[in-house]
């Protein structure tokens, strides 16, 4: 209790709070602009922490991390382009809510459930940091590979009406992911003798192209055809989610927060896996599955709760074991080391006051996110007044800047445009784009963990079926596939019966 009391002035000091809020704003801005990820924001603000007091510096990094995770939702809902990979699942129903005239409701709902997920993971972190860290560290390459296979099984739920088209889309994503130089052997893969392709396809660049370019092309074609409808100022209103909606979805929020916390605590996973797993969970157990993909509130609640719960989960192995789970927490680890806080078991013994101050900084950052974003909804929704064809020009400009900024490469800009055109053609032939994103995001982890497991076992596949967690995830994947095939066959049988009845 003394450590907690001593932590209060450290966390709630004027400099600490200002640094935390500044970090939230920076994270929101970088997260909202496609291509400018919050990992990049953390790398940029890290030098600013050198002259700050330790807790002000940590508060700045935590605010940037949590703000960036939440910021990706803004562009995902308003323009249909996720600002971060973690917001890719939110686009499916969030953008449809925007098209249905519920942009403000979608934004407000995402903010509230995001903070719920963040605070839930914080509570779990405080109560069981040692226990979860011990469990997470036992996940080796075989277990993480099986987990990602289970994550890939969500393609069944994202395949829309045709499982075959969904599998084709997922395969396309995995193929694009393999382009470039092999990380282990250095061999060229699918480069066709082109030097520029050796750098590979950045998943964020591909994601920007797949989501943004087809939308821009469709908008411009609609404008040229004279079928465009501009929103009137009176149509754009601020709408908060009713308490009944939040209460009815409290169970879904809690389960999604649990998924996000557990996934975040496993090094090498992250927000995209958590958000897609939570989205698939929400769709699979919904009473009316047909609402998903058409603007279902649950399609925003589940992924947004999960990906923000990842923030607290990812800090569990970071603080207790010194293991960063992704590039963002790797930058945060650098910030801790710079200021003399060495993560590990001894950190909790030697610096208990600073640990409690970190917990409080996470709490402050989440409160700052909800305050800034709920107030900002009034400003964000005004973007809908801009004529769609003019907004499309601004979108493509942001995408060009974001694609170039990732690696300072003009090649990435061309890649974004070419993949976007291919994406538009795929949409025309009814190939869903979301499974492609899933393959792009999860593919590198899938390949890396599989090959690491094979190397560790010296080519022996026993490593996969002698692990109970791995076998559990494989069994869940098979169950998901079997349930989807059964559901598809039943729907076809009912459709045939209905057609026969009409005759």
Legacy VTK file of the C-alpha trace (Angstrom):
# vtk DataFile Version 3.0
C-alpha trace
ASCII
DATASET POLYDATA
POINTS 503 float
0.000 0.000 0.000
2.897 2.370 0.724
4.207 1.838 -2.812
0.796 2.728 -4.256
0.534 5.896 -2.165
4.056 6.932 -3.185
3.174 6.288 -6.837
0.259 8.752 -6.825
2.361 11.952 -7.009
4.597 10.364 -9.636
1.725 9.427 -11.949
-0.532 12.408 -11.255
2.143 15.084 -11.339
1.547 17.876 -13.836
4.483 16.891 -16.055
3.502 13.211 -16.074
-0.128 13.915 -16.993
0.826 16.407 -19.709
3.356 13.969 -21.189
0.748 11.200 -21.092
-1.921 13.310 -22.810
0.583 14.534 -25.412
1.474 10.918 -26.140
-2.212 10.020 -26.558
-2.697 12.841 -29.069
0.408 11.834 -31.042
-0.707 8.196 -31.023
-4.225 9.082 -32.176
-2.904 11.165 -35.074
-0.398 8.556 -36.230
-2.882 5.731 -35.763
-5.596 7.526 -37.743
-3.418 8.174 -40.816
-3.022 4.995 -42.906
0.632 4.042 -43.077
1.792 6.087 -40.073
1.680 3.323 -37.465
1.918 3.860 -33.712
5.189 1.885 -33.734
6.569 4.697 -35.878
5.121 7.256 -33.462
6.814 5.518 -30.516
10.137 5.536 -32.340
9.774 9.269 -33.013
8.843 10.256 -29.443
11.516 8.057 -27.836
14.271 10.726 -28.239
11.947 13.231 -26.524
12.073 11.128 -23.361
15.820 11.564 -22.843
15.435 14.857 -20.972
12.278 13.895 -19.048
11.866 12.453 -15.595
11.468 8.653 -15.658
7.693 8.560 -15.043
7.013 11.429 -17.451
8.993 9.544 -20.093
7.160 6.255 -19.445
3.826 8.099 -19.421
4.630 9.617 -22.828
5.404 6.191 -24.299
2.345 4.528 -22.744
0.066 7.330 -23.951
1.446 7.020 -27.488
0.998 3.237 -27.451
-2.596 3.249 -26.200
-3.599 6.267 -28.287
-2.143 4.704 -31.426
-4.025 1.458 -30.902
-7.299 3.408 -30.629
-6.554 5.855 -33.449
-6.656 3.276 -36.231
-10.412 2.999 -35.784
-11.081 6.575 -36.912
-10.003 6.037 -40.504
-11.349 2.470 -40.486
-14.873 3.731 -39.839
-14.866 7.043 -41.705
-13.044 6.125 -44.915
-12.924 2.331 -44.837
-9.122 2.202 -44.564
-7.683 0.921 -41.242
-5.048 3.213 -39.799
-3.332 0.213 -38.186
-3.409 -3.534 -38.924
-5.218 -4.049 -35.614
-8.208 -2.104 -36.971
-8.554 -4.228 -40.120
-11.389 -6.301 -38.656
-13.242 -3.146 -37.599
-13.585 -2.038 -41.222
-15.936 -4.922 -42.044
-18.882 -3.574 -40.036
-17.585 -0.174 -38.911
-17.483 1.250 -42.439
-20.876 -0.266 -43.203
-22.275 1.544 -40.160
-20.847 4.748 -41.618
-22.581 4.025 -44.956
-25.798 3.380 -43.025
-25.591 6.856 -41.488
-24.270 5.664 -38.112
-20.707 6.974 -38.293
-20.963 8.871 -35.020
-22.487 5.882 -33.220
-19.736 3.605 -34.558
-16.974 6.009 -33.467
-18.443 6.581 -30.007
-19.096 2.879 -29.516
-15.550 1.972 -30.542
-14.084 4.472 -28.079
-16.111 3.207 -25.125
-15.453 -0.482 -25.748
-11.769 0.264 -26.439
-11.381 1.803 -23.014
-13.288 -1.107 -21.468
-10.832 -3.499 -23.096
-7.860 -1.425 -21.973
-9.035 -1.183 -18.364
-9.969 -4.882 -18.300
-6.458 -5.861 -19.386
-5.010 -3.418 -16.845
-6.988 -5.102 -14.054
-5.791 -8.523 -15.202
-2.227 -7.219 -15.386
-2.337 -5.876 -11.830
-3.934 -8.991 -10.344
-2.164 -11.790 -12.192
0.934 -10.439 -13.906
3.182 -13.215 -12.595
0.770 -16.067 -13.352
-0.021 -14.993 -16.925
3.635 -14.280 -17.643
4.568 -17.824 -16.574
1.857 -19.284 -18.803
2.729 -17.071 -21.772
6.427 -17.883 -21.641
5.589 -21.578 -22.082
4.208 -20.851 -25.547
6.994 -21.904 -27.857
7.088 -21.859 -31.670
4.839 -24.945 -32.009
2.156 -23.484 -29.752
2.235 -20.070 -31.450
2.065 -21.760 -34.880
-1.031 -23.700 -33.781
-2.560 -20.507 -32.395
-2.014 -18.703 -35.707
-3.527 -21.670 -37.571
-6.564 -21.239 -35.340
-6.540 -17.532 -36.216
-6.402 -18.416 -39.912
-9.519 -20.544 -39.435
-11.485 -17.298 -39.132
-11.270 -17.175 -42.937
-14.292 -19.489 -42.790
-16.282 -16.722 -41.167
-14.898 -13.989 -43.435
-15.481 -15.906 -46.667
-18.973 -14.424 -47.057
-21.121 -16.779 -49.183
-18.385 -18.935 -50.718
-15.803 -20.797 -48.679
-13.868 -21.526 -51.874
-13.532 -17.809 -52.687
-12.464 -17.146 -49.102
-9.752 -19.805 -49.293
-8.578 -18.394 -52.629
-8.343 -14.952 -51.051
-6.420 -16.276 -48.036
-4.008 -18.099 -50.349
-3.420 -14.893 -52.312
-2.508 -13.134 -49.061
-0.052 -15.883 -48.114
1.520 -15.789 -51.582
2.006 -12.016 -51.492
3.567 -12.356 -48.049
6.264 -14.710 -49.370
7.578 -12.212 -51.966
11.143 -11.060 -51.268
14.219 -12.568 -49.664
13.806 -15.478 -47.309
14.776 -14.387 -43.780
16.584 -17.637 -42.997
18.218 -18.832 -46.210
18.381 -15.535 -48.115
16.850 -17.180 -51.197
14.734 -15.064 -53.548
11.039 -15.920 -53.605
8.624 -14.776 -56.315
10.875 -11.844 -57.238
10.988 -12.810 -60.961
14.565 -11.540 -61.133
13.555 -8.020 -60.074
15.866 -6.368 -57.557
13.187 -4.043 -56.175
10.956 -6.982 -55.225
13.713 -8.371 -52.990
12.656 -5.973 -50.240
9.300 -7.741 -50.139
5.774 -6.399 -49.851
5.097 -4.474 -46.665
1.792 -5.752 -45.181
0.690 -2.220 -44.275
1.287 -1.024 -47.850
-0.733 -3.940 -49.226
-3.496 -3.309 -46.714
-3.696 0.365 -47.661
-3.920 -0.531 -51.334
-6.563 -3.224 -50.855
-8.843 -1.085 -48.724
-8.290 2.401 -50.147
-7.845 2.090 -53.915
-11.017 0.053 -54.676
-12.994 2.517 -52.539
-11.506 5.512 -54.367
-12.141 3.973 -57.807
-15.753 3.169 -56.909
-16.321 6.677 -55.534
-14.880 8.386 -58.642
-16.910 6.153 -60.974
-20.066 6.916 -59.001
-19.330 10.638 -59.258
-18.711 10.447 -63.015
-21.979 8.551 -63.443
-23.833 11.347 -61.620
-25.107 9.020 -58.883
-23.220 10.572 -55.973
-25.148 11.677 -52.894
-23.542 14.320 -50.671
-24.243 14.352 -46.964
-25.987 17.443 -45.647
-24.802 19.185 -42.476
-28.082 18.230 -40.806
-27.439 14.555 -41.553
-24.174 14.543 -39.592
-24.994 14.278 -35.909
-23.202 13.190 -32.777
-24.740 9.992 -31.395
-23.633 8.131 -28.280
-24.441 4.448 -27.776
-27.405 3.892 -25.444
-26.686 2.220 -22.122
-28.986 -0.661 -23.060
-26.767 -1.479 -26.071
-23.669 -1.544 -23.880
-25.409 -3.618 -21.200
-26.703 -6.158 -23.718
-23.188 -6.579 -25.114
-21.360 -6.609 -21.786
-20.749 -10.352 -22.046
-19.307 -9.990 -25.558
-17.112 -7.104 -24.400
-15.774 -9.146 -21.485
-15.071 -12.220 -23.603
-13.392 -10.110 -26.307
-11.296 -8.327 -23.669
-10.242 -11.730 -22.344
-9.229 -12.843 -25.845
-7.216 -9.644 -26.354
-5.469 -9.885 -22.988
-4.420 -13.506 -23.493
-3.286 -12.965 -27.103
-1.398 -9.821 -26.098
0.446 -11.721 -23.366
1.802 -14.236 -25.898
4.972 -12.787 -27.505
4.902 -12.695 -31.290
1.142 -12.391 -31.707
-0.559 -8.996 -31.342
-3.612 -6.910 -32.191
-4.527 -8.307 -35.646
-4.840 -11.881 -34.372
-6.843 -10.763 -31.333
-9.241 -8.570 -33.323
-9.973 -11.208 -35.977
-10.450 -13.940 -33.365
-12.826 -11.710 -31.393
-14.743 -10.751 -34.544
-15.123 -14.391 -35.529
-16.230 -15.238 -31.980
-18.891 -12.516 -32.072
-20.199 -13.631 -35.459
-20.140 -17.325 -34.623
-22.196 -16.980 -31.446
-24.564 -14.264 -32.674
-28.262 -15.082 -32.938
-28.444 -13.469 -36.392
-25.199 -14.035 -38.301
-26.586 -12.382 -41.445
-26.216 -8.932 -39.850
-22.422 -9.165 -39.868
-20.778 -7.400 -42.773
-23.817 -5.124 -43.078
-23.218 -2.802 -40.127
-23.656 -4.950 -37.006
-22.680 -3.149 -33.810
-21.156 -6.381 -32.495
-18.775 -6.300 -35.456
-17.275 -3.111 -34.008
-17.547 -4.015 -30.336
-15.649 -7.321 -30.490
-12.499 -6.336 -32.455
-12.151 -2.930 -30.800
-12.425 -4.371 -27.302
-9.931 -7.102 -28.134
-7.239 -5.047 -29.866
-7.145 -2.482 -27.062
-7.020 -5.230 -24.438
-3.824 -6.323 -26.193
-2.054 -3.238 -24.792
-2.321 -4.418 -21.198
-1.678 -8.027 -22.134
1.483 -7.138 -24.066
2.895 -5.319 -21.046
2.650 -8.417 -18.863
5.635 -10.282 -20.395
7.351 -6.930 -21.008
7.396 -5.952 -17.340
7.692 -9.362 -15.695
10.081 -11.068 -18.122
11.567 -8.271 -20.247
10.172 -9.862 -23.414
8.625 -7.463 -25.969
5.830 -9.035 -27.993
5.896 -6.649 -30.970
7.824 -3.623 -32.339
5.803 -1.196 -30.196
6.653 -2.897 -26.901
10.265 -3.252 -28.092
10.477 0.554 -28.250
8.869 0.762 -24.816
11.466 -1.680 -23.499
14.156 0.698 -24.757
12.459 3.554 -22.912
12.413 1.572 -19.659
16.083 0.642 -19.968
17.101 4.216 -20.775
15.636 5.371 -17.470
17.135 2.607 -15.367
14.071 0.364 -15.105
15.214 -3.138 -16.048
12.187 -5.385 -16.650
12.126 -8.740 -14.925
11.220 -10.254 -11.560
13.620 -7.929 -9.727
11.797 -4.878 -11.087
8.807 -5.643 -8.857
11.065 -5.948 -5.793
13.406 -3.026 -6.379
10.954 -0.527 -7.943
7.447 -1.276 -6.606
6.575 2.441 -6.601
7.439 2.791 -10.287
5.397 -0.340 -11.109
2.301 1.167 -9.530
3.027 4.439 -11.312
3.085 2.533 -14.630
-0.295 0.984 -13.790
-1.680 4.445 -13.056
-0.177 5.805 -16.301
-2.050 3.111 -18.262
-5.254 4.127 -16.463
-4.682 7.833 -17.199
-3.958 7.101 -20.876
-7.219 5.177 -21.276
-9.221 7.960 -19.646
-7.480 10.526 -21.864
-8.353 8.459 -24.956
-12.053 8.358 -24.131
-12.150 12.073 -23.250
-10.283 13.237 -26.369
-12.041 10.911 -28.798
-15.573 11.450 -27.516
-15.029 15.189 -27.790
-13.314 14.695 -31.143
-16.286 12.779 -32.567
-17.941 16.148 -33.130
-15.016 17.094 -35.349
-14.409 13.718 -36.990
-17.949 13.294 -38.315
-17.793 16.714 -39.986
-15.474 15.095 -42.523
-18.565 13.384 -43.941
-19.854 16.750 -45.187
-16.992 16.852 -47.700
-18.215 15.600 -51.114
-17.149 11.929 -51.499
-15.152 12.527 -54.697
-13.118 15.287 -53.015
-12.645 13.116 -49.922
-11.444 10.321 -52.229
-8.689 12.594 -53.533
-7.620 13.384 -49.950
-7.693 9.664 -49.094
-5.448 8.668 -51.960
-3.058 11.528 -51.098
-2.817 10.313 -47.496
-2.265 6.772 -48.721
0.591 7.863 -50.988
2.246 9.767 -48.130
1.700 6.910 -45.678
3.014 4.265 -48.091
6.135 6.292 -48.833
6.784 7.122 -45.168
6.962 3.478 -44.081
10.325 2.775 -45.744
11.000 6.016 -47.666
10.495 3.993 -50.822
8.734 5.080 -54.027
8.476 1.364 -54.808
5.970 1.045 -51.947
3.796 3.740 -53.529
3.717 1.852 -56.844
3.076 -1.380 -54.953
0.141 0.185 -53.131
-1.380 1.372 -56.430
-0.893 -1.961 -58.256
-2.237 -4.058 -55.365
-5.170 -1.655 -55.105
-6.046 -2.122 -58.781
-5.809 -5.891 -58.386
-8.015 -5.593 -55.312
-10.631 -3.708 -57.320
-10.657 -6.475 -59.947
-10.991 -9.107 -57.208
-13.988 -7.270 -55.776
-15.570 -7.255 -59.231
-15.300 -11.065 -59.398
-16.610 -11.349 -55.808
-13.367 -12.428 -54.147
-13.488 -11.045 -50.546
-10.565 -8.840 -49.555
-10.562 -9.416 -45.799
-9.123 -12.981 -45.995
-6.276 -11.540 -48.094
-5.499 -9.122 -45.261
-5.647 -12.006 -42.805
-3.109 -13.956 -44.864
-0.841 -10.921 -45.144
-0.935 -10.122 -41.434
-0.734 -13.638 -39.999
1.387 -15.213 -42.753
4.817 -14.022 -41.537
4.147 -15.274 -37.999
2.772 -18.559 -39.347
5.881 -19.223 -41.449
8.403 -17.979 -38.886
7.053 -20.057 -36.001
6.645 -23.188 -38.141
10.213 -23.042 -39.418
11.563 -22.220 -35.960
9.747 -25.227 -34.513
11.108 -27.503 -37.251
14.657 -26.198 -36.706
14.424 -26.699 -32.934
13.110 -30.260 -33.365
15.692 -31.023 -36.090
12.966 -31.821 -38.608
10.875 -33.940 -36.233
7.130 -33.193 -36.467
6.580 -34.634 -32.979
6.955 -31.093 -31.657
3.466 -30.271 -32.941
1.470 -33.222 -31.637
3.235 -33.772 -28.318
2.194 -30.332 -27.069
-1.258 -30.216 -25.466
-1.812 -26.491 -26.153
-0.849 -26.970 -29.809
-3.133 -29.988 -30.172
-5.930 -27.998 -28.546
-5.611 -25.188 -31.084
-5.449 -27.675 -33.970
-8.613 -29.352 -32.682
-10.377 -25.985 -32.422
-9.348 -25.153 -35.994
-10.751 -28.454 -37.263
-13.953 -27.878 -35.284
-14.401 -24.405 -36.770
-13.926 -25.745 -40.289
-16.336 -28.642 -39.704
-18.982 -26.337 -38.240
-18.705 -23.963 -41.178
-18.960 -26.779 -43.745
-21.994 -28.141 -41.918
-23.613 -24.703 -41.811
-22.943 -24.169 -45.528
-24.442 -27.534 -46.484
-27.518 -26.857 -44.347
-28.060 -23.440 -45.942
-27.795 -24.958 -49.423
-30.252 -27.705 -48.468
-32.745 -25.161 -47.161
-32.291 -23.014 -50.265
-32.975 -26.018 -52.516
-36.039 -26.938 -50.460
-37.341 -23.372 -50.722
-36.768 -23.371 -54.491
-38.634 -26.682 -54.849
-41.498 -25.323 -52.783
-41.839 -22.300 -55.044
-42.114 -24.581 -58.065
LINES 1 504
503 0 1 2 3 4 5 6 7 8 9 10 11 12 13 14 15 16 17 18 19 20 21 22 23 24 25 26 27 28 29 30 31 32 33 34 35 36 37 38 39 40 41 42 43 44 45 46 47 48 49 50 51 52 53 54 55 56 57 58 59 60 61 62 63 64 65 66 67 68 69 70 71 72 73 74 75 76 77 78 79 80 81 82 83 84 85 86 87 88 89 90 91 92 93 94 95 96 97 98 99 100 101 102 103 104 105 106 107 108 109 110 111 112 113 114 115 116 117 118 119 120 121 122 123 124 125 126 127 128 129 130 131 132 133 134 135 136 137 138 139 140 141 142 143 144 145 146 147 148 149 150 151 152 153 154 155 156 157 158 159 160 161 162 163 164 165 166 167 168 169 170 171 172 173 174 175 176 177 178 179 180 181 182 183 184 185 186 187 188 189 190 191 192 193 194 195 196 197 198 199 200 201 202 203 204 205 206 207 208 209 210 211 212 213 214 215 216 217 218 219 220 221 222 223 224 225 226 227 228 229 230 231 232 233 234 235 236 237 238 239 240 241 242 243 244 245 246 247 248 249 250 251 252 253 254 255 256 257 258 259 260 261 262 263 264 265 266 267 268 269 270 271 272 273 274 275 276 277 278 279 280 281 282 283 284 285 286 287 288 289 290 291 292 293 294 295 296 297 298 299 300 301 302 303 304 305 306 307 308 309 310 311 312 313 314 315 316 317 318 319 320 321 322 323 324 325 326 327 328 329 330 331 332 333 334 335 336 337 338 339 340 341 342 343 344 345 346 347 348 349 350 351 352 353 354 355 356 357 358 359 360 361 362 363 364 365 366 367 368 369 370 371 372 373 374 375 376 377 378 379 380 381 382 383 384 385 386 387 388 389 390 391 392 393 394 395 396 397 398 399 400 401 402 403 404 405 406 407 408 409 410 411 412 413 414 415 416 417 418 419 420 421 422 423 424 425 426 427 428 429 430 431 432 433 434 435 436 437 438 439 440 441 442 443 444 445 446 447 448 449 450 451 452 453 454 455 456 457 458 459 460 461 462 463 464 465 466 467 468 469 470 471 472 473 474 475 476 477 478 479 480 481 482 483 484 485 486 487 488 489 490 491 492 493 494 495 496 497 498 499 500 501 502
